[in-house]
């Protein structure tokens, strides 16, 4: 089963696709969709829509796990992130991809056993899970991989 993990954002959407056929996830691809802050919000959202559509058409995931908005320290970013998440959910629905949501705390709990784990602890567990010494540079991409692993470990049937 191919699981697409997505960390939504207006500026950066992280994604990570894993193959979960075995007990150990295999990373197929990962990366980010980055939008230009000088563009209008509508153009940025359209870019997210188009780029995510291309990723889905190329890799054909069986399901997706998307980070759920839970708590935001910066109130200025909550609405744009929510808008981007809405576009992401729309694309997934367009392609009939079963979608599951996880809060950051749930992802941390599943990966580390502690819902308030530090980012470095989550990164370490992602490295161990996919069997690598190096991770992508962007936190958003690493978070997306973690979200995909979280879904795999929850053993949710689609």
OpenMM code with the backbone's topology and positions (N, CA, C; nanometers):
from openmm import Vec3, app, unit

residues = "UNK UNK UNK UNK UNK UNK UNK UNK UNK UNK UNK UNK UNK UNK UNK UNK UNK UNK UNK UNK UNK UNK UNK UNK UNK UNK UNK UNK UNK UNK UNK UNK UNK UNK UNK UNK UNK UNK UNK UNK UNK UNK UNK UNK UNK UNK UNK UNK UNK UNK UNK UNK UNK UNK UNK UNK UNK UNK UNK UNK UNK UNK UNK UNK UNK UNK UNK UNK UNK UNK UNK UNK UNK UNK UNK UNK UNK UNK UNK UNK UNK UNK UNK UNK UNK UNK UNK UNK UNK UNK UNK UNK UNK UNK UNK UNK UNK UNK UNK UNK UNK UNK UNK UNK UNK UNK UNK UNK UNK UNK UNK UNK UNK UNK UNK UNK UNK UNK UNK UNK UNK UNK UNK UNK UNK UNK UNK UNK UNK UNK UNK UNK UNK UNK UNK UNK UNK UNK UNK UNK UNK UNK UNK UNK UNK UNK UNK UNK UNK UNK UNK UNK UNK UNK UNK UNK UNK UNK".split()
positions = [
    Vec3(0.0840, -0.1171, 0.0000),
    Vec3(0.0000, 0.0000, 0.0000),
    Vec3(0.0893, 0.1245, 0.0000),
    Vec3(0.0607, 0.2165, -0.0897),
    Vec3(0.1350, 0.3422, -0.0967),
    Vec3(0.0578, 0.4487, -0.0196),
    Vec3(0.1253, 0.5081, 0.0797),
    Vec3(0.0649, 0.6105, 0.1650),
    Vec3(0.1351, 0.7430, 0.1389),
    Vec3(0.0566, 0.8442, 0.1044),
    Vec3(0.1080, 0.9790, 0.0836),
    Vec3(0.0845, 1.0607, 0.2094),
    Vec3(0.1928, 1.1013, 0.2744),
    Vec3(0.1828, 1.1886, 0.3905),
    Vec3(0.1971, 1.3327, 0.3459),
    Vec3(0.1145, 1.4217, 0.4038),
    Vec3(0.1166, 1.5618, 0.3625),
    Vec3(0.1155, 1.6524, 0.4850),
    Vec3(0.2107, 1.7466, 0.4847),
    Vec3(0.2175, 1.8515, 0.5865),
    Vec3(0.1745, 1.9807, 0.5181),
    Vec3(0.0506, 2.0263, 0.5422),
    Vec3(-0.0017, 2.1418, 0.4683),
    Vec3(0.0592, 2.2744, 0.5108),
    Vec3(0.0641, 2.3659, 0.4165),
    Vec3(0.1088, 2.5017, 0.4415),
    Vec3(0.0848, 2.5852, 0.3175),
    Vec3(0.0834, 2.7156, 0.3332),
    Vec3(0.0660, 2.8032, 0.2175),
    Vec3(0.1998, 2.8224, 0.1460),
    Vec3(0.3059, 2.8442, 0.2206),
    Vec3(0.4375, 2.8663, 0.1609),
    Vec3(0.5020, 2.7351, 0.1187),
    Vec3(0.4902, 2.6332, 0.2041),
    Vec3(0.5519, 2.5032, 0.1785),
    Vec3(0.4548, 2.3924, 0.2158),
    Vec3(0.4309, 2.3030, 0.1217),
    Vec3(0.3559, 2.1802, 0.1474),
    Vec3(0.4573, 2.0671, 0.1389),
    Vec3(0.4801, 2.0004, 0.2506),
    Vec3(0.5699, 1.8857, 0.2496),
    Vec3(0.4937, 1.7607, 0.2115),
    Vec3(0.5606, 1.6712, 0.1380),
    Vec3(0.4976, 1.5431, 0.1072),
    Vec3(0.6003, 1.4313, 0.1157),
    Vec3(0.5517, 1.3146, 0.1522),
    Vec3(0.6352, 1.1959, 0.1578),
    Vec3(0.5506, 1.0753, 0.1236),
    Vec3(0.5970, 0.9952, 0.0300),
    Vec3(0.5240, 0.8767, -0.0129),
    Vec3(0.6015, 0.7528, 0.0292),
    Vec3(0.5350, 0.6667, 0.1039),
    Vec3(0.5994, 0.5436, 0.1490),
    Vec3(0.5233, 0.4229, 0.0951),
    Vec3(0.5958, 0.3128, 0.0810),
    Vec3(0.5355, 0.1844, 0.0495),
    Vec3(0.5268, 0.1090, 0.1812),
    Vec3(0.4062, 0.0700, 0.2169),
    Vec3(0.3841, 0.0055, 0.3461),
    Vec3(0.3435, -0.1404, 0.3294),
    Vec3(0.3940, -0.2069, 0.2277),
    Vec3(0.3604, -0.3477, 0.2053),
    Vec3(0.4220, -0.4380, 0.3119),
    Vec3(0.5356, -0.4034, 0.3601),
    Vec3(0.6040, -0.4823, 0.4626),
    Vec3(0.5881, -0.4121, 0.5977),
    Vec3(0.6484, -0.4672, 0.7013),
    Vec3(0.6438, -0.4057, 0.8338),
    Vec3(0.7253, -0.2775, 0.8389),
    Vec3(0.8233, -0.2659, 0.7504),
    Vec3(0.9114, -0.1495, 0.7488),
    Vec3(0.8756, -0.0618, 0.6294),
    Vec3(0.8507, 0.0675, 0.6530),
    Vec3(0.8171, 0.1551, 0.5403),
    Vec3(0.9366, 0.1775, 0.4485),
    Vec3(0.9077, 0.1847, 0.3195),
    Vec3(1.0103, 0.2151, 0.2206),
    Vec3(0.9731, 0.3504, 0.1600),
    Vec3(1.0657, 0.4444, 0.1673),
    Vec3(1.0410, 0.5771, 0.1126),
    Vec3(1.0512, 0.5714, -0.0395),
    Vec3(0.9422, 0.6067, -0.1068),
    Vec3(0.9387, 0.6080, -0.2528),
    Vec3(0.9863, 0.7433, -0.3049),
    Vec3(0.9297, 0.8495, -0.2502),
    Vec3(0.9686, 0.9854, -0.2884),
    Vec3(0.9255, 1.0817, -0.1792),
    Vec3(0.9884, 1.1964, -0.1784),
    Vec3(0.9487, 1.3025, -0.0854),
    Vec3(0.9939, 1.4356, -0.1442),
    Vec3(0.9363, 1.5410, -0.0932),
    Vec3(0.9732, 1.6732, -0.1416),
    Vec3(0.8785, 1.7787, -0.0893),
    Vec3(0.8734, 1.8880, -0.1611),
    Vec3(0.7871, 1.9971, -0.1173),
    Vec3(0.7315, 2.0727, -0.2371),
    Vec3(0.6168, 2.1295, -0.2149),
    Vec3(0.5573, 2.2247, -0.3080),
    Vec3(0.5794, 2.3606, -0.2429),
    Vec3(0.6524, 2.4483, -0.3096),
    Vec3(0.6819, 2.5798, -0.2525),
    Vec3(0.6207, 2.6874, -0.3404),
    Vec3(0.5480, 2.7773, -0.2744),
    Vec3(0.4816, 2.8842, -0.3480),
    Vec3(0.5505, 3.0178, -0.3214),
    Vec3(0.5390, 3.1072, -0.4157),
    Vec3(0.6019, 3.2396, -0.4095),
    Vec3(0.5154, 3.3336, -0.3258),
    Vec3(0.5733, 3.3881, -0.2207),
    Vec3(0.4972, 3.4766, -0.1316),
    Vec3(0.4525, 3.6053, -0.2009),
    Vec3(0.5107, 3.6376, -0.3164),
    Vec3(0.4723, 3.7586, -0.3892),
    Vec3(0.3480, 3.7381, -0.4751),
    Vec3(0.3047, 3.6121, -0.4898),
    Vec3(0.1838, 3.5841, -0.5656),
    Vec3(0.0602, 3.6010, -0.4772),
    Vec3(-0.0531, 3.6188, -0.5395),
    Vec3(-0.1786, 3.6277, -0.4640),
    Vec3(-0.2083, 3.4919, -0.4013),
    Vec3(-0.2875, 3.4933, -0.2954),
    Vec3(-0.3232, 3.3673, -0.2297),
    Vec3(-0.3909, 3.2720, -0.3273),
    Vec3(-0.4767, 3.3253, -0.4131),
    Vec3(-0.5486, 3.2376, -0.5062),
    Vec3(-0.4516, 3.1694, -0.6031),
    Vec3(-0.3501, 3.2410, -0.6485),
    Vec3(-0.2507, 3.1800, -0.7381),
    Vec3(-0.1666, 3.0757, -0.6640),
    Vec3(-0.1353, 3.1034, -0.5386),
    Vec3(-0.0580, 3.0080, -0.4595),
    Vec3(-0.1386, 2.8802, -0.4357),
    Vec3(-0.2666, 2.8950, -0.4059),
    Vec3(-0.3526, 2.7793, -0.3838),
    Vec3(-0.3693, 2.6980, -0.5115),
    Vec3(-0.3795, 2.7659, -0.6248),
    Vec3(-0.3883, 2.6961, -0.7526),
    Vec3(-0.2595, 2.6186, -0.7809),
    Vec3(-0.1467, 2.6762, -0.7460),
    Vec3(-0.0187, 2.6068, -0.7641),
    Vec3(-0.0146, 2.4797, -0.6796),
    Vec3(-0.0607, 2.4888, -0.5556),
    Vec3(-0.0673, 2.3704, -0.4686),
    Vec3(-0.1584, 2.2655, -0.5323),
    Vec3(-0.2742, 2.3082, -0.5809),
    Vec3(-0.3695, 2.2189, -0.6454),
    Vec3(-0.3048, 2.1472, -0.7639),
    Vec3(-0.2429, 2.2242, -0.8513),
    Vec3(-0.1831, 2.1666, -0.9728),
    Vec3(-0.0647, 2.0757, -0.9424),
    Vec3(0.0245, 2.1197, -0.8541),
    Vec3(0.1434, 2.0401, -0.8229),
    Vec3(0.1068, 1.9102, -0.7511),
    Vec3(0.0120, 1.9173, -0.6579),
    Vec3(-0.0300, 1.7957, -0.5880),
    Vec3(-0.1002, 1.7003, -0.6850),
    Vec3(-0.1772, 1.7548, -0.7762),
    Vec3(-0.2416, 1.6708, -0.8787),
    Vec3(-0.1368, 1.5954, -0.9598),
    Vec3(-0.0301, 1.6637, -0.9967),
    Vec3(0.0782, 1.6003, -1.0735),
    Vec3(0.1430, 1.4876, -0.9943),
    Vec3(0.1674, 1.5107, -0.8661),
    Vec3(0.2283, 1.4087, -0.7795),
    Vec3(0.1368, 1.2862, -0.7713),
    Vec3(0.0082, 1.3104, -0.7531),
    Vec3(-0.0877, 1.1998, -0.7414),
    Vec3(-0.0967, 1.1227, -0.8726),
    Vec3(-0.1011, 1.1934, -0.9831),
    Vec3(-0.1087, 1.1265, -1.1134),
    Vec3(0.0160, 1.0424, -1.1410),
    Vec3(0.1314, 1.0910, -1.0972),
    Vec3(0.2554, 1.0172, -1.1211),
    Vec3(0.2698, 0.8949, -1.0315),
    Vec3(0.2363, 0.9083, -0.9021),
    Vec3(0.2653, 0.8021, -0.8062),
    Vec3(0.1452, 0.7184, -0.7643),
    Vec3(0.0242, 0.7653, -0.7901),
    Vec3(-0.0985, 0.6906, -0.7604),
    Vec3(-0.1021, 0.6312, -0.6191),
    Vec3(-0.1019, 0.7150, -0.5164),
    Vec3(-0.1086, 0.6614, -0.3798),
    Vec3(-0.2430, 0.5922, -0.3537),
    Vec3(-0.2408, 0.4950, -0.2636),
    Vec3(-0.3627, 0.4239, -0.2257),
    Vec3(-0.4448, 0.5008, -0.1229),
    Vec3(-0.3756, 0.5796, -0.0408),
    Vec3(-0.4433, 0.6612, 0.0590),
    Vec3(-0.3505, 0.7767, 0.0976),
    Vec3(-0.4043, 0.8695, 0.1717),
    Vec3(-0.3256, 0.9850, 0.2156),
    Vec3(-0.3519, 1.0127, 0.3623),
    Vec3(-0.2488, 1.0599, 0.4276),
    Vec3(-0.2631, 1.1071, 0.5658),
    Vec3(-0.2149, 1.2518, 0.5677),
    Vec3(-0.2993, 1.3372, 0.6238),
    Vec3(-0.2757, 1.4811, 0.6211),
    Vec3(-0.2739, 1.5336, 0.7640),
    Vec3(-0.1751, 1.6180, 0.7921),
    Vec3(-0.1711, 1.6757, 0.9262),
    Vec3(-0.2936, 1.7624, 0.9470),
    Vec3(-0.3560, 1.7446, 1.0612),
    Vec3(-0.4739, 1.8210, 1.0993),
    Vec3(-0.4311, 1.9460, 1.1749),
    Vec3(-0.5030, 2.0537, 1.1536),
    Vec3(-0.4746, 2.1757, 1.2281),
    Vec3(-0.5199, 2.1538, 1.3708),
    Vec3(-0.4314, 2.1764, 1.4637),
    Vec3(-0.4624, 2.1486, 1.6035),
    Vec3(-0.4465, 2.2736, 1.6880),
    Vec3(-0.3302, 2.3346, 1.6815),
    Vec3(-0.3024, 2.4542, 1.7611),
    Vec3(-0.1994, 2.5361, 1.6874),
    Vec3(-0.2235, 2.6640, 1.6799),
    Vec3(-0.1298, 2.7520, 1.6120),
    Vec3(-0.0868, 2.8629, 1.7049),
    Vec3(0.0451, 2.8795, 1.7184),
    Vec3(0.0986, 2.9893, 1.7977),
    Vec3(0.0839, 3.1201, 1.7225),
    Vec3(0.1016, 3.1147, 1.5905),
    Vec3(0.0962, 3.2348, 1.5081),
    Vec3(-0.0404, 3.2434, 1.4412),
    Vec3(-0.1263, 3.3286, 1.4942),
    Vec3(-0.2624, 3.3403, 1.4433),
    Vec3(-0.2670, 3.3930, 1.2994),
    Vec3(-0.1617, 3.4597, 1.2542),
    Vec3(-0.1586, 3.5126, 1.1179),
    Vec3(-0.1494, 3.4022, 1.0143),
    Vec3(-0.0947, 3.2874, 1.0517),
    Vec3(-0.0747, 3.1803, 0.9545),
    Vec3(-0.1851, 3.0754, 0.9570),
    Vec3(-0.2707, 3.0753, 1.0571),
    Vec3(-0.3698, 2.9683, 1.0685),
    Vec3(-0.4677, 2.9690, 0.9511),
    Vec3(-0.5135, 3.0840, 0.9065),
    Vec3(-0.6105, 3.0877, 0.7968),
    Vec3(-0.5477, 3.0448, 0.6649),
    Vec3(-0.4315, 3.0979, 0.6253),
    Vec3(-0.3710, 3.0485, 0.5011),
    Vec3(-0.3409, 2.8985, 0.5041),
    Vec3(-0.2966, 2.8464, 0.6163),
    Vec3(-0.2693, 2.7026, 0.6253),
    Vec3(-0.3995, 2.6240, 0.6127),
    Vec3(-0.5055, 2.6734, 0.6746),
    Vec3(-0.6357, 2.6076, 0.6635),
    Vec3(-0.6852, 2.6100, 0.5190),
    Vec3(-0.6627, 2.7214, 0.4497),
    Vec3(-0.7012, 2.7288, 0.3086),
    Vec3(-0.6220, 2.6284, 0.2254),
    Vec3(-0.4923, 2.6192, 0.2502),
    Vec3(-0.4086, 2.5232, 0.1769),
    Vec3(-0.4538, 2.3808, 0.2068),
    Vec3(-0.4860, 2.3533, 0.3323),
    Vec3(-0.5331, 2.2195, 0.3695),
    Vec3(-0.6638, 2.1872, 0.2968),
    Vec3(-0.7506, 2.2856, 0.2843),
    Vec3(-0.8753, 2.2660, 0.2115),
    Vec3(-0.8511, 2.2300, 0.0655),
    Vec3(-0.7558, 2.2981, 0.0033),
    Vec3(-0.7208, 2.2668, -0.1359),
    Vec3(-0.6638, 2.1251, -0.1448),
    Vec3(-0.5787, 2.0895, -0.0514),
    Vec3(-0.5185, 1.9561, -0.0493),
    Vec3(-0.6273, 1.8495, -0.0375),
    Vec3(-0.7213, 1.8693, 0.0533),
    Vec3(-0.8302, 1.7731, 0.0700),
    Vec3(-0.9166, 1.7648, -0.0554),
    Vec3(-0.9346, 1.8776, -0.1230),
    Vec3(-1.0118, 1.8798, -0.2475),
    Vec3(-0.9433, 1.7970, -0.3560),
    Vec3(-0.8121, 1.8135, -0.3694),
    Vec3(-0.7376, 1.7352, -0.4693),
    Vec3(-0.7489, 1.5863, -0.4375),
    Vec3(-0.7313, 1.5506, -0.3129),
    Vec3(-0.7394, 1.4094, -0.2743),
    Vec3(-0.8779, 1.3533, -0.3042),
    Vec3(-0.9809, 1.4318, -0.2791),
    Vec3(-1.1177, 1.3882, -0.3087),
    Vec3(-1.1383, 1.3748, -0.4594),
    Vec3(-1.0839, 1.4678, -0.5363),
    Vec3(-1.0953, 1.4635, -0.6824),
    Vec3(-1.0440, 1.3305, -0.7371),
    Vec3(-0.9378, 1.2790, -0.6780),
    Vec3(-0.8778, 1.1536, -0.7231),
    Vec3(-0.9282, 1.0325, -0.6436),
    Vec3(-1.0326, 1.0519, -0.5632),
    Vec3(-1.0935, 0.9434, -0.4840),
    Vec3(-0.9932, 0.8712, -0.3952),
    Vec3(-0.9052, 0.9482, -0.3327),
    Vec3(-0.8036, 0.8900, -0.2445),
    Vec3(-0.8552, 0.8961, -0.1005),
    Vec3(-0.8707, 0.7806, -0.0352),
    Vec3(-0.9119, 0.7816, 0.1054),
    Vec3(-0.8130, 0.8643, 0.1869),
    Vec3(-0.8664, 0.9513, 0.2715),
    Vec3(-0.7833, 1.0475, 0.3442),
    Vec3(-0.8062, 1.0357, 0.4943),
    Vec3(-0.6965, 1.0423, 0.5675),
    Vec3(-0.6995, 1.0325, 0.7126),
    Vec3(-0.6237, 1.1508, 0.7713),
    Vec3(-0.6664, 1.1972, 0.8869),
    Vec3(-0.6045, 1.3155, 0.9487),
    Vec3(-0.5453, 1.2794, 1.0842),
    Vec3(-0.4313, 1.3406, 1.1124),
    Vec3(-0.3624, 1.3211, 1.2398),
    Vec3(-0.3122, 1.4547, 1.2905),
    Vec3(-0.3272, 1.4764, 1.4194),
    Vec3(-0.2710, 1.5973, 1.4794),
    Vec3(-0.1207, 1.5759, 1.4995),
    Vec3(-0.0455, 1.6844, 1.5124),
    Vec3(0.0980, 1.6686, 1.5416),
    Vec3(0.1226, 1.5844, 1.6667),
    Vec3(0.0370, 1.5998, 1.7665),
    Vec3(0.0536, 1.5233, 1.8897),
    Vec3(0.0331, 1.3735, 1.8649),
    Vec3(-0.0637, 1.3389, 1.7809),
    Vec3(-0.0863, 1.1979, 1.7484),
    Vec3(0.0330, 1.1390, 1.6732),
    Vec3(0.0883, 1.2148, 1.5796),
    Vec3(0.2047, 1.1685, 1.5041),
    Vec3(0.3214, 1.1446, 1.5986),
    Vec3(0.3478, 1.2386, 1.6874),
    Vec3(0.4574, 1.2243, 1.7837),
    Vec3(0.4360, 1.1029, 1.8736),
    Vec3(0.3122, 1.0834, 1.9184),
    Vec3(0.2802, 0.9702, 2.0054),
    Vec3(0.3087, 0.8377, 1.9354),
    Vec3(0.2645, 0.8258, 1.8108),
    Vec3(0.2830, 0.7010, 1.7362),
    Vec3(0.4315, 0.6756, 1.7061),
    Vec3(0.5039, 0.7792, 1.6675),
    Vec3(0.6447, 0.7599, 1.6296),
    Vec3(0.7384, 0.7447, 1.7482),
    Vec3(0.7150, 0.8229, 1.8550),
    Vec3(0.8107, 0.8240, 1.9657),
    Vec3(0.7564, 0.7656, 2.0956),
    Vec3(0.6244, 0.7497, 2.1039),
    Vec3(0.5642, 0.7035, 2.2285),
    Vec3(0.5329, 0.8169, 2.3235),
    Vec3(0.5607, 0.9416, 2.2805),
    Vec3(0.5368, 1.0582, 2.3657),
    Vec3(0.4811, 1.1707, 2.2790),
    Vec3(0.3592, 1.2144, 2.3089),
    Vec3(0.2896, 1.3145, 2.2291),
    Vec3(0.3500, 1.4533, 2.2286),
    Vec3(0.4415, 1.4785, 2.3203),
    Vec3(0.5047, 1.6108, 2.3249),
    Vec3(0.6548, 1.6018, 2.2936),
    Vec3(0.6898, 1.5018, 2.2158),
    Vec3(0.8303, 1.4813, 2.1793),
    Vec3(0.8834, 1.6010, 2.1012),
    Vec3(1.0126, 1.6220, 2.1111),
    Vec3(1.0790, 1.7293, 2.0374),
    Vec3(1.0954, 1.6871, 1.8912),
    Vec3(1.1105, 1.7873, 1.8052),
    Vec3(1.1264, 1.7642, 1.6613),
    Vec3(1.2438, 1.6699, 1.6323),
    Vec3(1.3535, 1.6858, 1.7037),
    Vec3(1.4721, 1.6007, 1.6822),
    Vec3(1.4423, 1.4532, 1.7123),
    Vec3(1.3589, 1.4295, 1.8133),
    Vec3(1.3220, 1.2917, 1.8467),
    Vec3(1.2392, 1.2297, 1.7345),
    Vec3(1.1468, 1.3072, 1.6779),
    Vec3(1.0656, 1.2590, 1.5668),
    Vec3(1.1555, 1.2314, 1.4468),
    Vec3(1.2467, 1.3231, 1.4173),
    Vec3(1.3396, 1.3038, 1.3060),
    Vec3(1.4203, 1.1757, 1.3232),
    Vec3(1.4666, 1.1502, 1.4428),
    Vec3(1.5447, 1.0293, 1.4698),
    Vec3(1.4617, 0.9039, 1.4442),
    Vec3(1.3356, 0.9068, 1.4857),
    Vec3(1.2488, 0.7911, 1.4658),
    Vec3(1.2145, 0.7709, 1.3175),
    Vec3(1.2043, 0.8796, 1.2419),
    Vec3(1.1825, 0.8686, 1.0971),
    Vec3(1.3043, 0.8039, 1.0327),
    Vec3(1.4244, 0.8476, 1.0722),
    Vec3(1.5483, 0.7873, 1.0199),
    Vec3(1.5507, 0.6367, 1.0460),
    Vec3(1.5182, 0.5982, 1.1676),
    Vec3(1.5192, 0.4566, 1.2046),
    Vec3(1.4135, 0.3808, 1.1240),
    Vec3(1.2943, 0.4382, 1.1125),
    Vec3(1.1839, 0.3703, 1.0442),
    Vec3(1.2151, 0.3424, 0.8976),
    Vec3(1.2741, 0.4407, 0.8291),
    Vec3(1.3006, 0.4211, 0.6852),
    Vec3(1.4429, 0.3742, 0.6577),
    Vec3(1.5200, 0.3566, 0.7635),
    Vec3(1.6541, 0.3003, 0.7494),
    Vec3(1.7524, 0.3891, 0.6748),
    Vec3(1.7648, 0.5133, 0.7191),
    Vec3(1.8568, 0.6065, 0.6548),
    Vec3(1.9313, 0.6887, 0.7598),
    Vec3(2.0435, 0.7427, 0.7189),
    Vec3(2.1189, 0.8325, 0.8069),
    Vec3(2.0897, 0.9784, 0.7759),
    Vec3(2.0320, 1.0026, 0.6588),
    Vec3(2.0060, 1.1402, 0.6178),
    Vec3(1.8593, 1.1593, 0.5849),
    Vec3(1.8115, 1.2780, 0.6150),
    Vec3(1.6730, 1.3148, 0.5867),
    Vec3(1.6719, 1.4391, 0.4984),
    Vec3(1.5593, 1.4651, 0.4330),
    Vec3(1.5481, 1.5901, 0.3574),
    Vec3(1.5740, 1.7100, 0.4483),
    Vec3(1.6204, 1.8198, 0.3891),
    Vec3(1.6547, 1.9384, 0.4681),
    Vec3(1.5319, 2.0084, 0.5276),
    Vec3(1.4215, 2.0094, 0.4544),
    Vec3(1.3035, 2.0813, 0.5007),
    Vec3(1.2267, 2.0027, 0.6073),
    Vec3(1.1974, 2.0693, 0.7184),
    Vec3(1.1175, 2.0077, 0.8249),
    Vec3(0.9813, 1.9633, 0.7732),
    Vec3(0.9238, 2.0408, 0.6802),
    Vec3(0.7909, 2.0089, 0.6280),
    Vec3(0.7911, 1.8733, 0.5574),
    Vec3(0.8977, 1.8425, 0.4872),
    Vec3(0.9085, 1.7145, 0.4174),
    Vec3(0.9256, 1.6012, 0.5175),
    Vec3(1.0097, 1.6208, 0.6173),
    Vec3(1.0299, 1.5194, 0.7210),
    Vec3(0.8986, 1.4952, 0.7955),
    Vec3(0.8267, 1.6031, 0.8260),
    Vec3(0.6981, 1.5895, 0.8941),
    Vec3(0.5997, 1.5096, 0.8094),
    Vec3(0.6007, 1.5308, 0.6789),
    Vec3(0.5107, 1.4575, 0.5901),
    Vec3(0.5425, 1.3082, 0.5910),
    Vec3(0.6708, 1.2750, 0.5913),
    Vec3(0.7105, 1.1341, 0.5983),
    Vec3(0.6631, 1.0748, 0.7306),
    Vec3(0.6783, 1.1505, 0.8390),
    Vec3(0.6336, 1.1054, 0.9713),
    Vec3(0.4825, 1.0810, 0.9725),
    Vec3(0.4076, 1.1660, 0.9065),
    Vec3(0.2617, 1.1522, 0.9006),
    Vec3(0.2241, 1.0239, 0.8254),
    Vec3(0.2961, 0.9943, 0.7180),
    Vec3(0.2711, 0.8702, 0.6439),
    Vec3(0.3031, 0.7478, 0.7298),
    Vec3(0.4154, 0.7523, 0.8008),
    Vec3(0.4535, 0.6409, 0.8892),
    Vec3(0.3501, 0.6241, 1.0002),
    Vec3(0.3029, 0.7340, 1.0538),
    Vec3(0.2003, 0.7307, 1.1578),
    Vec3(0.0782, 0.6527, 1.1078),
    Vec3(0.0350, 0.6846, 0.9875),
    Vec3(-0.0826, 0.6139, 0.9335),
    Vec3(-0.0530, 0.4651, 0.9154),
    Vec3(0.0631, 0.4328, 0.8643),
    Vec3(0.0998, 0.2927, 0.8463),
    Vec3(0.0958, 0.2186, 0.9794),
    Vec3(0.1493, 0.2796, 1.0818),
    Vec3(0.1571, 0.2132, 1.2127),
    Vec3(0.0220, 0.2029, 1.2826),
    Vec3(-0.0726, 0.2818, 1.2419),
    Vec3(-0.2060, 0.2729, 1.3000),
    Vec3(-0.2856, 0.1567, 1.2425),
    Vec3(-0.2279, 0.0905, 1.1397),
    Vec3(-0.2894, -0.0280, 1.0792),
    Vec3(-0.4337, -0.0053, 1.0379),
    Vec3(-0.4570, 0.1096, 0.9782),
    Vec3(-0.5915, 0.1412, 0.9324),
    Vec3(-0.6102, 0.0793, 0.7942),
    Vec3(-0.7156, 0.0042, 0.7799),
    Vec3(-0.7471, -0.0561, 0.6510),
    Vec3(-0.8188, 0.0451, 0.5650),
    Vec3(-0.7872, 0.0467, 0.4369),
    Vec3(-0.8579, 0.1354, 0.3432),
    Vec3(-0.9365, 0.0523, 0.2440),
] * unit.nanometer
topology = app.Topology()
chain = topology.addChain("A")
for resn in residues:
    res = topology.addResidue(resn, chain)
    for name in ("N", "CA", "C"):
        topology.addAtom(name, app.Element.getBySymbol(name[0]), res)
